[in-house]
Amino acid sequence: MTFDLKHIKNPATGWDVQVMIQAEKGEKITHIEVTIGGFQKCNENPIPAVNKWNRSFTQQGQYPGDNTVKVTATNDKTEDFSAEDTWS
């Protein structure tokens, strides 16, 4: 599984967080969990399972402040993969 996590300062307040997940060839994404700053923002089971998933979360976290996004994706073999991004 390949993860791409990005954070961009939102002009209004907080941060915009972009989460992109790409399954490896021959596997599918069956479950996604996203937590930002300790709060669950997504707990999703795509039906049917997907090869690629992306979502934007706007005005998240704190500016200034320490922020973390944690992502866990499960494939069709019930293997979990995780990624984390932390910024201030």
Order of alpha helices (4+ residues) and beta strands (2+ residues): beta-beta-beta-beta-beta-beta-beta
